[in-house]
């Protein structure tokens, strides 16, 4: 039997309100995927639905699919987990041999993963045909959680492609001028990474590229008791990750930015180039203060800087590991620090991107926790304040960049103070929630009088 927040009544049947909510969410999600598919095909590229169907036959990248399989396994017993993992690896081994025999060449980093997708779909069939009541709901939730991770990755890739096609001009010059308020930290970090290469670059690239793996590890720890309690916790890291990934690209469309290594350097990952840059300055030449203007950039580089979603996701991992064992807390802190260093040191982000990413995450986390526990005055104030600060940051980057560049002694502390105030508000609010939720201490029994 599930608790009311778990989605069933004491009799194990769906509550009508909860069922309607899930059906509506499913319809909206399907409509969103169809819209992305149509938009992507309008630019001559397959969308998330086509790419997902392709993964049923052709070799995909293994990370998202096996990460999704790990999340699905939280609803399985240990015996079922071993069977699922063995089946996935067995299917991939057979398909790998078939592709090799047929001379089919896979893309870069694409070799296994189809087996994991088949196993997740197989468990969905088992849930519908072999399970009933609460057990069916629990297994379908596990499958849905795994497939959501996979769909989010495909959807994110399509979103990035669309930003590069629909936003031919970028606002990097505005953000670069605003970044003078923080001392242009990307220039300093870029020189530090070069000075400590190759050790620093290899470590930071590993952390930056495997952020999803860290998230799966933390989520698996948070969901470790699902199979015993037969229900999901009311709030966990995956929810925050998905909401960040859903809302972030919308900000990209409103505030397209490519990053200093592209706008002021040679580009990276096969896109950009000096011919597209405003000037070849990053990271050795200090950025001069000049009047900013929108600039045209190539049709390949994603406009995915404002806010920094890598920072946002790393902050979410850090927040969700604060009550974990010491090793996991240390890992969450390390991942946050290394991700911030990588985003700046590789020239993927400006410092003000990171400030916006921190505010963005804590506002979303506050909203999700408020929705989970029931909205109250503190929750409304936290989300309203975080949203106001985030909007104020974007407006100032766009319309006050010259003032920020010319008066860093004023605007630099203001930026840090704005971010710190949201951090303080989040910590203070959540601690009050936890104190209110803690059970009252029972008085000690007193001996009866003689």
C-alpha positions as CSV (number, residue, x, y, z in Angstrom):
1,X,0.0,0.0,0.0
2,X,1.2,3.5,-0.8
3,X,1.0,6.7,1.1
4,X,-1.2,9.4,-0.3
5,X,1.8,11.2,-1.8
6,X,2.9,7.9,-3.4
7,X,-0.1,7.9,-5.6
8,X,-2.5,5.2,-4.2
9,X,-5.1,4.9,-1.6
10,X,-5.0,2.4,1.3
11,X,-6.7,-0.1,-1.0
12,X,-3.9,0.1,-3.6
13,X,-6.0,1.8,-6.3
14,X,-5.2,5.0,-8.0
15,X,-6.7,8.2,-6.6
16,X,-8.6,9.9,-9.4
17,X,-6.8,13.2,-8.8
18,X,-3.4,11.7,-8.9
19,X,-4.2,9.5,-12.0
20,X,-5.5,12.6,-13.8
21,X,-2.3,14.5,-13.0
22,X,-0.1,11.7,-14.3
23,X,-2.2,11.3,-17.5
24,X,-2.1,15.1,-18.1
25,X,1.7,15.1,-17.6
26,X,2.1,12.2,-20.0
27,X,0.0,14.0,-22.7
28,X,2.0,17.2,-22.3
29,X,5.3,15.3,-22.4
30,X,4.3,13.4,-25.6
31,X,3.1,16.7,-27.2
32,X,6.4,18.3,-26.3
33,X,8.4,15.5,-27.8
34,X,6.3,15.6,-31.0
35,X,6.9,19.4,-31.3
36,X,10.6,18.9,-30.9
37,X,10.6,16.2,-33.5
38,X,8.8,18.4,-36.0
39,X,11.0,21.4,-35.3
40,X,14.2,19.3,-35.6
41,X,13.1,17.7,-38.9
42,X,12.3,21.2,-40.2
43,X,16.0,21.8,-40.0
44,X,16.9,18.4,-41.7
45,X,17.8,16.5,-38.5
46,X,16.1,13.6,-36.7
47,X,14.4,14.5,-33.4
48,X,14.3,12.8,-30.0
49,X,11.6,10.3,-31.0
50,X,13.5,9.1,-34.1
51,X,16.8,8.9,-32.2
52,X,15.2,6.9,-29.5
53,X,13.6,4.4,-32.0
54,X,17.0,4.2,-33.8
55,X,18.6,3.1,-30.5
56,X,16.4,-0.1,-30.6
57,X,18.6,-1.3,-33.5
58,X,21.7,0.8,-34.0
59,X,24.4,1.3,-31.5
60,X,23.8,4.3,-29.2
61,X,25.9,6.0,-26.6
62,X,25.8,3.7,-23.5
63,X,25.8,6.2,-20.7
64,X,22.2,7.4,-20.7
65,X,20.7,4.0,-21.4
66,X,22.7,2.1,-18.8
67,X,22.1,5.0,-16.4
68,X,18.4,4.7,-17.0
69,X,18.7,0.9,-16.4
70,X,20.4,1.6,-13.0
71,X,17.6,3.9,-12.0
72,X,14.9,1.4,-13.0
73,X,16.6,-1.3,-10.9
74,X,15.7,0.5,-7.7
75,X,12.3,-1.2,-7.8
76,X,13.8,-4.7,-8.4
77,X,15.2,-7.3,-6.0
78,X,18.9,-8.1,-6.1
79,X,18.1,-11.3,-8.1
80,X,16.1,-9.4,-10.6
81,X,18.8,-6.7,-10.9
82,X,21.5,-9.3,-11.7
83,X,19.1,-10.9,-14.3
84,X,18.4,-7.5,-15.9
85,X,22.0,-6.4,-16.0
86,X,23.0,-9.8,-17.5
87,X,20.3,-9.7,-20.1
88,X,21.3,-6.2,-21.1
89,X,24.9,-7.0,-21.5
90,X,24.1,-10.3,-23.3
91,X,21.9,-8.5,-25.8
92,X,24.5,-5.9,-26.4
93,X,27.2,-8.5,-26.9
94,X,25.2,-10.4,-29.5
95,X,24.3,-7.1,-31.3
96,X,27.9,-6.0,-31.2
97,X,29.0,-9.2,-32.9
98,X,26.2,-8.9,-35.5
99,X,27.2,-5.4,-36.3
100,X,30.9,-6.3,-36.5
101,X,30.1,-9.3,-38.9
102,X,27.9,-7.0,-41.0
103,X,30.6,-4.4,-41.2
104,X,28.3,-1.7,-39.7
105,X,30.4,1.2,-38.3
106,X,29.2,2.9,-35.2
107,X,29.6,6.6,-34.4
108,X,32.1,8.0,-32.0
109,X,31.4,6.6,-28.5
110,X,28.4,4.5,-29.8
111,X,28.9,0.8,-29.3
112,X,26.5,-0.6,-26.7
113,X,23.2,0.5,-25.0
114,X,20.5,-1.2,-27.0
115,X,20.4,-4.1,-24.6
116,X,19.6,-1.7,-21.7
117,X,16.7,-0.1,-23.7
118,X,15.3,-3.5,-24.6
119,X,15.4,-4.7,-20.9
120,X,13.6,-1.5,-19.7
121,X,10.9,-2.0,-22.4
122,X,10.7,-5.7,-21.4
123,X,10.0,-4.8,-17.8
124,X,7.3,-2.4,-19.0
125,X,5.6,-5.3,-20.8
126,X,6.0,-7.5,-17.6
127,X,4.4,-4.7,-15.5
128,X,1.4,-4.6,-17.8
129,X,0.9,-8.3,-18.4
130,X,2.2,-10.0,-15.2
131,X,1.7,-7.5,-12.4
132,X,-1.4,-6.0,-10.8
133,X,-2.3,-3.2,-8.4
134,X,0.4,-1.6,-6.4
135,X,3.1,-3.9,-7.8
136,X,2.3,-2.9,-11.4
137,X,2.3,0.8,-10.5
138,X,5.7,0.5,-8.7
139,X,7.3,-1.3,-11.6
140,X,5.9,1.1,-14.2
141,X,7.2,4.0,-12.1
142,X,10.7,2.4,-12.1
143,X,10.6,1.9,-15.9
144,X,9.3,5.4,-16.4
145,X,12.1,6.8,-14.2
146,X,14.7,5.1,-16.4
147,X,13.2,6.0,-19.7
148,X,12.8,9.6,-18.5
149,X,16.5,9.9,-18.1
150,X,17.1,8.6,-21.6
151,X,14.4,10.8,-23.1
152,X,15.8,13.8,-21.2
153,X,19.2,13.3,-22.8
154,X,17.7,13.0,-26.3
155,X,15.5,16.0,-25.7
156,X,18.4,18.0,-24.5
157,X,20.5,17.2,-27.5
158,X,17.6,18.3,-29.8
159,X,17.1,21.5,-27.8
160,X,20.8,22.4,-28.2
161,X,20.5,21.8,-31.9
162,X,17.5,24.0,-32.2
163,X,19.2,26.9,-30.3
164,X,22.0,26.9,-32.8
165,X,19.6,27.1,-35.7
166,X,17.0,29.5,-34.4
167,X,19.4,32.0,-32.7
168,X,21.9,33.2,-35.4
169,X,23.1,36.1,-33.2
170,X,24.5,35.7,-29.7
171,X,24.8,38.1,-26.7
172,X,28.3,37.1,-25.6
173,X,29.7,40.7,-25.8
174,X,27.1,41.8,-23.2
175,X,27.9,38.9,-20.9
176,X,31.7,39.4,-21.3
177,X,31.4,43.1,-20.3
178,X,29.2,42.2,-17.3
179,X,31.8,39.6,-16.4
180,X,34.3,42.4,-15.7
181,X,32.5,42.9,-12.5
182,X,33.9,39.5,-11.3
183,X,37.3,40.1,-12.9
184,X,36.8,37.8,-16.0
185,X,37.4,34.6,-14.0
186,X,37.3,32.4,-17.2
187,X,40.5,34.1,-18.5
188,X,42.3,33.4,-15.2
189,X,41.0,29.8,-15.0
190,X,41.9,29.1,-18.6
191,X,45.5,30.1,-17.9
192,X,45.6,28.0,-14.8
193,X,44.4,24.9,-16.7
194,X,47.0,25.5,-19.4
195,X,49.7,25.9,-16.8
196,X,48.8,22.6,-15.1
197,X,48.0,20.6,-18.3
198,X,47.7,17.6,-18.9
199,X,46.8,16.5,-15.4
200,X,44.2,19.3,-14.7
201,X,42.6,19.1,-18.1
202,X,42.2,15.3,-18.0
203,X,40.7,15.4,-14.5
204,X,38.4,18.3,-15.2
205,X,37.3,16.8,-18.5
206,X,36.4,13.5,-16.8
207,X,34.3,15.4,-14.1
208,X,32.7,17.7,-16.7
209,X,31.8,14.8,-19.1
210,X,30.5,12.4,-16.4
211,X,28.2,14.6,-14.5
212,X,25.2,12.3,-15.4
213,X,27.1,9.4,-13.9
214,X,27.5,11.2,-10.6
215,X,23.8,12.1,-10.6
216,X,22.8,8.4,-11.2
217,X,25.0,7.4,-8.2
218,X,23.5,9.9,-5.9
219,X,19.9,9.1,-7.1
220,X,20.5,5.4,-6.7
221,X,21.6,6.0,-3.1
222,X,18.5,8.2,-2.4
223,X,16.2,5.5,-3.9
224,X,18.0,2.5,-2.2
225,X,15.0,1.8,0.0
226,X,12.3,1.8,-2.7
227,X,12.3,-2.0,-3.1
228,X,11.8,-2.5,0.6
229,X,9.3,0.3,1.3
230,X,7.5,-0.4,-2.1
231,X,7.2,3.3,-2.7
232,X,9.3,6.2,-4.0
233,X,10.4,9.1,-1.7
234,X,8.4,12.3,-2.2
235,X,11.5,14.2,-3.4
236,X,14.8,13.1,-4.9
237,X,17.6,14.3,-7.2
238,X,16.1,13.0,-10.5
239,X,13.1,15.4,-10.1
240,X,15.4,18.4,-9.7
241,X,17.6,17.3,-12.6
242,X,14.7,16.9,-15.0
243,X,13.1,20.3,-14.1
244,X,16.5,22.0,-14.6
245,X,16.9,20.3,-18.0
246,X,13.3,21.3,-18.9
247,X,13.5,25.0,-18.0
248,X,17.1,25.7,-18.8
249,X,16.9,25.5,-22.6
250,X,14.0,28.0,-22.6
251,X,16.3,30.5,-21.0
252,X,18.9,29.7,-23.7
253,X,16.4,30.8,-26.3
254,X,15.8,34.1,-24.5
255,X,19.5,34.8,-23.8
256,X,21.7,33.0,-26.4
257,X,25.3,32.9,-25.4
258,X,28.1,30.5,-26.7
259,X,30.9,31.1,-24.2
260,X,34.4,32.8,-24.1
261,X,36.3,30.0,-25.9
262,X,33.9,30.5,-28.9
263,X,33.2,34.2,-28.8
264,X,36.8,35.2,-27.9
265,X,38.8,32.2,-28.9
266,X,39.3,29.4,-31.5
267,X,36.2,27.4,-30.6
268,X,36.1,23.8,-29.3
269,X,34.5,20.4,-30.1
270,X,34.7,21.0,-33.8
271,X,32.5,24.1,-33.8
272,X,33.3,27.8,-33.9
273,X,36.6,29.2,-35.0
274,X,38.6,32.4,-35.0
275,X,36.7,33.6,-38.0
276,X,33.5,33.7,-35.9
277,X,35.0,35.2,-32.8
278,X,34.7,38.9,-31.9
279,X,38.5,38.8,-31.2
280,X,41.1,36.0,-30.5
281,X,41.7,36.9,-26.9
282,X,40.9,34.0,-24.6
283,X,42.6,33.2,-22.3
284,X,45.9,35.1,-22.6
285,X,44.9,38.6,-23.6
286,X,42.8,40.7,-21.1
287,X,39.4,41.6,-22.5
288,X,39.1,45.3,-23.2
289,X,36.1,47.3,-22.2
290,X,34.1,48.1,-25.4
291,X,30.5,48.8,-26.2
292,X,28.8,45.4,-26.7
293,X,26.5,44.5,-29.6
294,X,24.8,41.3,-30.8
295,X,27.2,39.2,-32.9
296,X,26.5,36.6,-35.6
297,X,27.8,33.1,-34.8
298,X,27.9,29.7,-36.7
299,X,24.9,27.5,-37.0
300,X,26.5,24.5,-35.1
301,X,27.5,25.8,-31.7
302,X,24.8,25.4,-29.0
303,X,23.7,28.7,-27.3
304,X,23.9,27.0,-23.9
305,X,25.7,29.3,-21.5
306,X,23.1,31.4,-19.7
307,X,22.5,30.0,-17.1
308,X,25.2,27.4,-16.7
309,X,23.3,24.2,-16.4
310,X,26.4,22.2,-15.6
311,X,26.8,24.5,-12.6
312,X,23.1,24.1,-11.9
313,X,23.2,20.3,-11.9
314,X,26.5,20.2,-9.9
315,X,24.8,22.4,-7.3
316,X,21.8,20.0,-7.2
317,X,24.2,17.1,-6.6
318,X,25.9,19.0,-3.8
319,X,22.6,19.9,-2.1
320,X,21.3,16.3,-2.3
321,X,24.4,14.8,-0.8
322,X,24.4,16.9,2.3
323,X,22.6,14.2,4.3
324,X,24.4,11.3,2.7
325,X,27.4,9.4,4.2
326,X,30.7,11.2,4.5
327,X,32.2,9.7,1.3
328,X,29.2,10.8,-0.8
329,X,29.2,14.2,0.8
330,X,32.9,14.5,-0.1
331,X,32.2,13.4,-3.7
332,X,29.3,15.9,-4.0
333,X,31.6,18.7,-2.9
334,X,34.4,17.6,-5.1
335,X,32.1,17.4,-8.1
336,X,30.8,20.9,-7.5
337,X,34.3,22.5,-7.2
338,X,35.7,20.5,-10.2
339,X,32.7,21.4,-12.3
340,X,33.0,25.1,-11.6
341,X,36.7,24.9,-12.4
342,X,36.0,23.0,-15.7
343,X,33.3,25.3,-16.9
344,X,35.6,28.3,-16.5
345,X,38.9,26.7,-17.3
346,X,37.8,25.3,-20.6
347,X,36.2,28.6,-21.6
348,X,32.7,27.1,-21.8
349,X,31.2,29.8,-19.4
350,X,31.7,33.2,-18.0
351,X,31.6,33.8,-14.3
352,X,28.2,35.5,-14.4
353,X,26.8,32.3,-16.0
354,X,27.8,30.4,-12.8
355,X,26.2,33.0,-10.5
356,X,22.9,32.7,-12.5
357,X,23.2,28.9,-12.4
358,X,23.4,28.8,-8.6
359,X,20.4,31.0,-8.2
360,X,18.5,29.1,-10.9
361,X,19.0,25.7,-9.1
362,X,18.2,26.8,-5.6
363,X,15.0,28.5,-6.8
364,X,13.9,25.3,-8.5
365,X,14.9,23.1,-5.6
366,X,12.9,25.4,-3.2
367,X,9.9,25.2,-5.5
368,X,10.0,21.4,-5.7
369,X,10.4,21.0,-1.9
370,X,7.6,23.4,-1.3
371,X,5.3,21.4,-3.7
372,X,6.3,18.2,-1.9
373,X,5.6,19.4,1.6
374,X,2.8,21.8,0.8
375,X,3.2,25.4,0.0
376,X,3.5,27.8,2.9
377,X,4.5,31.4,3.4
378,X,8.2,30.6,3.6
379,X,8.2,28.5,0.4
380,X,6.4,31.2,-1.5
381,X,8.8,33.9,-0.3
382,X,11.9,31.7,-1.2
383,X,10.7,31.0,-4.7
384,X,9.5,34.5,-5.3
385,X,12.8,36.0,-4.1
386,X,14.9,33.5,-6.1
387,X,13.0,34.2,-9.3
388,X,13.3,38.0,-8.7
389,X,17.0,37.7,-8.3
390,X,17.4,35.5,-11.3
391,X,15.4,37.9,-13.5
392,X,17.4,40.8,-12.2
393,X,20.6,39.1,-13.0
394,X,19.6,38.5,-16.6
395,X,18.3,42.1,-17.0
396,X,21.5,43.6,-15.6
397,X,23.7,41.4,-17.9
398,X,21.7,42.6,-20.9
399,X,21.1,46.3,-20.1
400,X,23.8,47.3,-17.7
401,X,27.0,45.6,-19.0
402,X,29.0,48.8,-19.5
403,X,28.1,50.1,-16.0
404,X,29.1,46.7,-14.5
405,X,32.5,46.7,-16.5
406,X,33.3,50.3,-15.5
407,X,32.4,49.9,-11.8
408,X,33.5,46.4,-10.8
409,X,34.1,47.5,-7.2
410,X,30.3,48.1,-6.9
411,X,28.7,45.5,-9.1
412,X,31.1,42.6,-8.3
413,X,30.1,42.6,-4.6
414,X,26.5,43.1,-5.5
415,X,26.5,40.0,-7.7
416,X,28.1,37.9,-5.0
417,X,25.7,39.4,-2.4
418,X,22.7,38.6,-4.6
419,X,23.8,35.0,-5.0
420,X,24.7,34.6,-1.3
421,X,21.3,36.0,-0.2
422,X,19.5,33.3,-2.2
423,X,21.8,30.6,-0.7
424,X,21.2,32.0,2.8
425,X,17.4,32.1,2.2
426,X,17.4,28.5,0.9
427,X,19.4,27.2,3.9
428,X,17.3,29.1,6.4
429,X,14.0,28.1,4.9
430,X,14.8,24.4,4.5
431,X,16.2,24.2,8.1
432,X,13.0,25.6,9.4
433,X,11.1,23.0,7.4
434,X,13.2,20.2,8.8
435,X,12.9,21.5,12.4
436,X,9.1,21.7,12.0
437,X,9.0,18.1,10.6
438,X,11.2,16.6,13.3
439,X,9.1,14.6,15.8
440,X,8.7,16.2,19.2
441,X,10.8,14.7,22.0
442,X,8.8,12.6,24.3
443,X,9.1,13.3,28.1
444,X,11.0,10.7,30.1
445,X,8.7,8.5,32.2
446,X,8.6,9.5,35.9
447,X,8.5,6.9,38.7
448,X,5.2,6.7,40.5
449,X,5.1,8.2,44.0
450,X,5.4,5.7,46.8
